[in-house]
Amino acid sequence: MAQKNIQPLGALTRLTYLQLVCPALVDLSPISKLTGLLRLAIGARRMTTLAPLAALGGVTNLEVSSASAADVRVLSTLTALRRLRLDCPMASDFQMLASLLHLSRLLCRVGHCGPDVGPVLQPLTGLRELKLIRPQQTDVASLAGMTGLLDLALRMPPLTDISALPPSLTKLDIKAATQLTDLGVLRALTRLVTLRLTGCTRLADLGPLRRHSSLTALKLTGCAELADVSPLRRQTALADLDLAGCAKVQDLRPLQGLPVYGKELPGHGKAGFAWANNDGAHITRALLVSVWRLGWLKSARYGGSKKLAS
């Protein structure tokens, strides 16, 4: 919807679900009449106030994306919320999150001026899924007491300490942790079944993963220093593996016999092998041989390499 005026929506009082993607929208006031709404998604980059949402106390699922709204405190009145996706990078006060005690799923993007929201979330004992996007460092130790948390995704600059994460986690997704070198800090996360580490450019040792025998999915995209995948040979539950962008991985023989049904190995392609040589690395004969011996291989594609190294 490209209209600035959404007055006609005020007559649709029986609506329970509304999705508004209106880049030009500024005034949300007609929405205040839709008191029967249960699900609401708003994308309006020019919208400066969320005040009309105060009338929607029955909403359980809310998505708000605005590049201009700086005050999100009104959301504290929406105590029925179960799921919240909040993308308002201009906001600087997120204390209202502490009052949303029924939240089970939260995605929160914090701008450059925003605070560390971790401590604010401590009262949310029912939170099961959390994704934080923040340009500055976050103190993940503040999440340690959230013992009901199952799924955690962190999108932020270099994390220096993730040892205090809640042991209840079954899924962990970390991006751009360029200071992460020792996976031993995850030793307490014995329930992990899915681990995604994207752009952890200094990570080279997978040895500590031996103790995580329940892993079924492992994503190590862009872990440029990783060369040895032999610690994965005992991951007998592993069903999905992604080593895209791990150009130093040249020997895949340790992966023989793993029950992986979906693999992406230094490139892209389910149950196949693709190499996009955009970093100057050579495809070696040893690598080709080790790929050939993988019994699950269905296809192979090689591109961008001008010569085969011995």
Steps between C-alpha positions, in 0.01 A plus 500: 500500500654828387230729642576750774136500617368179656177653636277243319656223709331641809167356379631142494429439867481121463857464381716261700807514275649799321823546308599852400808565289468870422829688452314834484278440803538748786170491692395174664199640686229313298644173631389588853143410399595141414476370854438142385846464348702200612783523248647821363799564275604856417779613271506879470837669503356853538272415792618697802257394773355168611249659739187365319610147588404562864138419414586152369530313827398169346788475252709188558727517194657833403760604243610863486762638264565873489813700432350808665314388814716588800253429782385139539390526863133469403559130438503447876118514488480199267534245778334222297792487256644154438716586200672830427723608214631849570718677243521864608868600489424856618356380831716546809278373784405132507400472865143427389611150396522402866122535535418260214501196724315273256756532221624170365670632187690827457702650217645837593722725291678773694659800329841656554365714784302220658579337834592145588157338528628178658446610862149625414397152387575320826136506625380325183517146634265371231723608213588203279643666188715813492681681220703812578646730236723770647799694361668518841628229730234323707561345839363152438560410865177686570319221315638222720198498728253448216487126557197448276669643192533241222595695187749790506634704207753780548583746222756743633868600493771278648385304801777453752326265744209265434576254778205615712222411257203311650550120493142449384589602143434252222573746217775760488567735209791745522619731225824696467658385825844573358670459839362150558782245490408241765174306476571364845298795631191312382569200722197566721262494203455123505153515342608667176360342185555795264812717496559779248824697510518741207800719428701382801818570309750395770340168584732213405443219752184288500636266766269620780199397291576136579306536823193624311392163369136604456571750222281441195577826316829688481565816299851641484465738206790739455723346767801574283768356733331163534697224329453178699155338512619174658336583838166457323555133416322392820202728451279208409179700543609775260248531219573846359844649451605832344868581441444766235783750493741274689761512226773333707302178533673266255446156650142383533577134570406531869143566387464157342227298665318794654122486447490846347213556259567867430856624464648822375873452470730789426227646273132429453285205403289248689652152493756634259824689488565843356809713520487870428867593497473870574778521756796380297512151652580208271294187461738217578492145368483378859181696548346357184587146608353548846181643351473209257515249785201650677227249432218753528637723223250550217656785303813707476560843353821696491531862395735795520825303517741528212726216603498183702770486766673178591 
